[in-house]
């Protein structure tokens, strides 16, 4: 589940410099520091300690098509400690990415229109990726095959022609508050209780994303005038790009001051959301059901 990490080891660490490649010395005012690489990991050494950033999965497994399981993480941290001759188990974790790859029936971008807004997060798409950001956390769906090819990395034969969707949760800062602990240390990442809790959080963050339905004009349903008008409204929403696009139009109108009162924008969004969730006129998307099932399977098979 783990990929990229940022670690901070407090204490003497300048002696690590000979173990690094592309070593450079820097002076900024009264501050002196050394930078270098340990394969794909970026290392900064100061008289206060060592900062280590990068994909631990790629460093340990030689590629980041895979992510680190709990046992992999323990072995990777222990190997990193042995390599640097530092107690990395005690290092503070200031960022961690939790991710899993899913082989899907369709191309990843086909699923994005059914992943709607998420409270307190800004939703936006970029190339073959869908982002949710709020400063402290980032939720990200992307085409892993496309990302690997873009970087010029060889795709494993077993994954050739597969639709590989990755859901990634990035804790960018304030991990102590996110996990309600005084400090997250590297050794905690492979503690069973903590690991199970972090997967639960990964799942719960997925669940907070509003999943969009699709229109279902059920001929057997006896319609009242209101239902028929709602069907017309749903068709209009669909023709304009769906609920997500309508929300963007509402937000643009709010920024232009077109709503008589500021709260009217939120009320309009709530009305649209309620309309798009009517049981009689909509039905769950089979694409969302497929993704829901795969997310649940990860939680079922923790270890």
C-alpha positions, 0 to 999 in steps of 0.5 A: 500500500505504501509508495512515496515517503518523506522521512526525517532522521534527527541527529548526526548524519553527515557521515552518510555523504560518502554513500550517496551519488551526485553529492553537492555542498551548499551554503545558504547564509549561516546554513551548510548542507549536503544533497545527494541521491541514494538511487531514486531517493533524494537525501539532504544532510544538515547538522540537525539530521537527514531528510529522505524523500522519494518512492520507497517502493521503487527503491526496494522493489526496483519499480513503483508499479507495485506498492509496499505491503506491511512486511515489504515496508518493514524489510525496506525500512530495515534495509534502508537503515543498514544501507545508511547506517542510521536508525531509520526505524526511529525517523519521523514520517512527514509525508506518506502515499498510500495506493493500490492498483486495480485491473479494471474492465474499462480504461481509467478515464471512463470511471472519472465522470462517476466520481463526483465532488467531495466536501472540503476538497477541490476536484479537478482533472489533469491529463489522465488523472483525477485529483481531489486536493485540500492542502493536507491531503490529496486523493488521486485516481490515475492511469498507471500504465499511461504514467509509466509509459510517459516516464519511459519505463518498460511495462511488465508483460503481464500488464500489457494491454490492461486497464490499470487504475491506481487510487492514491491517498497522499498525506502531505503534512500534519500526519500526527493529527491525521492519525491522532498520534504525537508523531508518526515514526517509520517503524509504525508503518509496519505495525499491524494495528497502525497498518490496518488503521491506515487502510481503513482511512484510505477506504473511508476517504474513498467513500467520502467521494460522491458517487454519481448515478446514471439516468434510468428511464424505467418504462414500468414506473408510473410517472406523475407530472413531477416525475416527468419534469424531473426526467426532463431536468435529468436529461438536461443535466446529462446533455450539459455534461453531468452533475460534475459539470453542472456544479462547475457552472454553479460555482462559476455563477457564484464567483460572478455574483449571479446568485441573489444570496451566497447560500443560494449556490449551495442550495442549488447544488443540493437540489441537483444532487437530490435530483440525481439520486432519485431512486425512481429515475436513476440507478447506480453505475455498474462502473462505480459498483465495480470500483466499490467492490475492488476497494472493499476487497483490499480492506477485506484482505488487509495483510 
